[in-house]
Amino acid sequence: MTPHPAQPPVRRGSQRFAPGEGPLPDPAGSHHERRIRSFQPRRSRVTTSQAEAMLKRWPDWGLDIDGKRVLDLGEMFGGLPVVLEIGFGMGEATAQMAAADPGTGILAVDVHTPGQGNLLGLADRNGLTNVRVANGDAIILLREMLTTDALDGCRVYFPDPWPKARHHKRRLIQPEFLSLLATRMKPGAVLHCATDWEEYAEQMLEVLSAHPDFENTLADGGYAPRPDFRPLTRFEGQGLDKGHVVHDLLFRRK
Ligand SMILES: C[S@@+](CC[C@H](N)C(=O)[O-])C[C@H]1O[C@@H](n2cnc3c(N)ncnc32)[C@H](O)[C@@H]1O
């Protein structure tokens, strides 16, 4: 019988990490397959430094969204209040916010492996012990792995705009998503969204304003001034370069 080959070393461009050493390619497996996803599955290259950060920090700071266990956020973050960030991209803004506010834990979720490695590297180099990196679909995380009232806040910065009309159903900010999210947020917790896509901003304002579980923190019911604590994100920079106008929305869980 041919012996089982040893796990190959992680190389640039490779996404093969041994279980426990890095994220799984499909952590929830097909039993949680959703027909409509808010993200585009893509094969992306991991740099050497991202892979090294992954190998070093994933066992302690990484988390596969497998949908099979309920998380104890109090234990994970040592009792800190916890904010969920959905779709952190490359994680630069996440790391800046974590550094600026060490008294808040950030549970950062994305499906993008290079970004996960990048954020773990930033957290490692800057001694940010208040960040955890979750790999997989935020919907499964919310639905299967978080308890009622687990979150002290939620951030969704520059979610994929899905500009074509036939793709609008893939947009994250929709009534069904908000109903699920609301159950995982403490009363009074704030959902902060930002987008540079004008028509998506209008949709966000419309569905959030109409949702029975959220209320606008702005008395006039409109967009919020950009809060000081939100750094410029990578996608925001790209949008600004194209002349897009950015809108922030701050809604409180009732
Ligand atoms: C347009 S990018 C914005 C990234 C970052 N926030 C920024 O502003 O630079 C949106 C990100 O959300 C992630 N994403 C979309 N839907 C997601 C989901 N359901 N669960 C986890 N991540 C998701 C995508 O993989 C992508 O990295």
Ligand as a Chemical Component Dictionary entry (heavy atoms), coordinates in Angstrom:
data_LIG
# 
_chem_comp.id                   LIG 
_chem_comp.type                 NON-POLYMER 
_chem_comp.pdbx_formal_charge   0 
_chem_comp.three_letter_code    LIG 
# 
loop_
_chem_comp_atom.comp_id 
_chem_comp_atom.atom_id 
_chem_comp_atom.alt_atom_id 
_chem_comp_atom.type_symbol 
_chem_comp_atom.charge 
_chem_comp_atom.model_Cartn_x 
_chem_comp_atom.model_Cartn_y 
_chem_comp_atom.model_Cartn_z 
_chem_comp_atom.pdbx_ordinal 
LIG C1  C1  C 0  -15.830 44.670 -1.118 1  
LIG S1  S1  S 1  -14.940 43.791 0.098  2  
LIG C2  C2  C 0  -14.646 45.033 1.360  3  
LIG C3  C3  C 0  -13.516 44.689 2.274  4  
LIG C4  C4  C 0  -13.174 45.716 3.353  5  
LIG N1  N1  N 0  -14.262 45.879 4.294  6  
LIG C5  C5  C 0  -12.783 47.045 2.761  7  
LIG O1  O1  O 0  -13.571 48.006 2.865  8  
LIG O2  O2  O -1 -11.693 47.138 2.188  9  
LIG C6  C6  C 0  -16.197 42.774 0.830  10 
LIG C7  C7  C 0  -15.633 41.599 1.591  11 
LIG O3  O3  O 0  -16.708 40.930 2.234  12 
LIG C8  C8  C 0  -16.466 39.548 2.198  13 
LIG N2  N2  N 0  -17.779 38.871 2.370  14 
LIG C9  C9  C 0  -18.885 39.041 1.628  15 
LIG N3  N3  N 0  -19.896 38.285 2.089  16 
LIG C10 C10 C 0  -19.413 37.622 3.171  17 
LIG C11 C11 C 0  -19.974 36.675 4.053  18 
LIG N4  N4  N 0  -21.255 36.276 3.941  19 
LIG N5  N5  N 0  -19.211 36.178 5.031  20 
LIG C12 C12 C 0  -17.913 36.585 5.154  21 
LIG N6  N6  N 0  -17.322 37.494 4.349  22 
LIG C13 C13 C 0  -18.059 37.995 3.358  23 
LIG C14 C14 C 0  -15.802 39.325 0.850  24 
LIG O4  O4  O 0  -15.037 38.149 0.822  25 
LIG C15 C15 C 0  -14.932 40.575 0.734  26 
LIG O5  O5  O 0  -13.621 40.350 1.235  27 
# 
loop_
_chem_comp_bond.comp_id 
_chem_comp_bond.atom_id_1 
_chem_comp_bond.atom_id_2 
_chem_comp_bond.value_order 
_chem_comp_bond.pdbx_ordinal 
LIG C1  S1  SING 1  
LIG S1  C2  SING 2  
LIG S1  C6  SING 3  
LIG C2  C3  SING 4  
LIG C3  C4  SING 5  
LIG C4  N1  SING 6  
LIG C4  C5  SING 7  
LIG C5  O1  DOUB 8  
LIG C5  O2  SING 9  
LIG C6  C7  SING 10 
LIG C7  O3  SING 11 
LIG C7  C15 SING 12 
LIG O3  C8  SING 13 
LIG C8  N2  SING 14 
LIG C8  C14 SING 15 
LIG N2  C9  SING 16 
LIG N2  C13 SING 17 
LIG C9  N3  DOUB 18 
LIG N3  C10 SING 19 
LIG C10 C11 SING 20 
LIG C10 C13 DOUB 21 
LIG C11 N4  SING 22 
LIG C11 N5  DOUB 23 
LIG N5  C12 SING 24 
LIG C12 N6  DOUB 25 
LIG N6  C13 SING 26 
LIG C14 O4  SING 27 
LIG C14 C15 SING 28 
LIG C15 O5  SING 29 
# 
